[in-house]
Amino acid sequence: MSIATGPRCHQTKAWAALQDHYGSTGGTFDARDAFRRDDKRFASFSQQAPHVFADLSKNAIDTQAEAHLFALARERGLERRRDAMFAGEAINTTEQRAVKHWLLRVPEGGSPDPDLALVHSTLDAMLAYAEQVRADAAITDVVNIGIGGSDLGPQMAVAALDAFADPGKRLHFVSNIDGHELAGVLRRLRPQSTLFLIASKTFTTLETMTNARSAKRWFEAEGGTDIARHFAALTTNVQAARDFGIATTFGFWDWVGGRYSLWSSIGLPIAIAVGAQGFRELLAGAHAMDQHFRTEALERNLPVRLGLLDLWYRNFHGFTSRSIAPYHSALRRLPAYLQQLEMESNGKRVDLDGQPLPFATSPVLWGEPGTNGQHAYFQMLHQGTDRVPVEFIAVREPAHALPEHHALLLANALAQSQALMQGRADASGHRDFPGNRPSTFFLLDALTPRSLGAFLALYEHRVFVSGALWGINSFDQWGVELGKVLAQDIARRFATHAMDGVDPSTAGLLQKLL
Ligand code: F6P
């Protein structure tokens, strides 16, 4: 079945209408005037989606621009492509794979997809194992060895859900091939009380396999004997894990992209931290957002509205980055996780046919938890020469009993978004805040497994939307290959000292390192 998605983005009628609109009033849009003109702006540009409230009203967008963007989505066949993903079609065309991370969140009996039974039997086994580890008082430390999608999602979620975590287990994450990381963790551990999880979709990734081999050597050298009890593997390549000597394995499938895999067996560290019930709630929250994305009209579909805003900002306003400002310290790894999700998915320069695109795609995502960012780079956000859209994520109910802190935290989040928009005129120049700087404000009632699941699924689908509009493959990552090949070549030269065919700059640096 075809997954054609209508005319190319920049050749649609809606694109031309957006260009006209941007040229007339869209480009000079001022949110302060917009609020003066329209007392319903907050209502029209905010909405409740499952577990997530979003206020888009401080953004540089008006109803006319949004109407053209909805028209663009329709011309591009966005709903067809969304339905193709949910029908299990091989929309990852460069790898001939279906894209079914959403299936990992479907309750039993909730989809005719033939893989659902396997999803649930694997989930049940993985969660039973997580409970077994939680009940095993002899295991105090769990080390997840993985990188990229096999690290960032679980690491972010374990930190985010710390308030729900079993305090008897310390979770560690080792990703970097830099031996300082593994050595730093191992220094504090004993083999008898440590469980290693080797997390790798392919079970071939250089960093992970190097760290896994070193961990196994350390385990044996320190007197560890029972590999079966102290090592487990999370992978689609179960055979490679067995060949490595690991008997306890939890599988997943090639239709789960690495950066979309925290819902699969890759989520085992999360399940060990928060328990089987907590993990099921994470899945349920994401499933609620999947249903919203799948069934809501485009006009009230939050991932769609966000993805359209992203395109409007990137291709018309020309914004090159987006700052992520989680006002919750437990979300400290969220910016790094979102970087992979969005930039590895949509950092592409050719369309589905491999043809160069005449417009820009993924922005740079970056950020730190609030209020820390305020005392570092918010200066630039308020008074720098670039306008950078900021995304605030705040949580109404804290998970601590220090109400004074939380009120101040929330006041700061609101004040920053207000200051960015309102600005403050001052004749001195130095103290002048231009204002009209765009931001989105996400609000969760509480940071729970359910609301986290919904928020992450919201982001996944938003990335899907902008990728689909641009006509790119959001589910491959060929851009990581070249560096891997060259690293192997250079690693060999460390041994041979051969310099033939190496460019002069790299050769100069290599000489210094030999
Ligand atoms: O190098 C990029 C990448 O392929 C990511 O997409 C992936 O999440 C990561 O490496 C880890 O891959 P694996 O889980 O196969 O070890």
Boltz pocket constraint, residues with backbone or C-beta under 6 A from the ligand:
constraints:
  - pocket:
      binder: B
      contacts: [[A, 147], [A, 148], [A, 149], [A, 150], [A, 199], [A, 200], [A, 201], [A, 202], [A, 203], [A, 204], [A, 205], [A, 208], [A, 258], [A, 259], [A, 344], [A, 477], [A, 480]]
      max_distance: 6.0
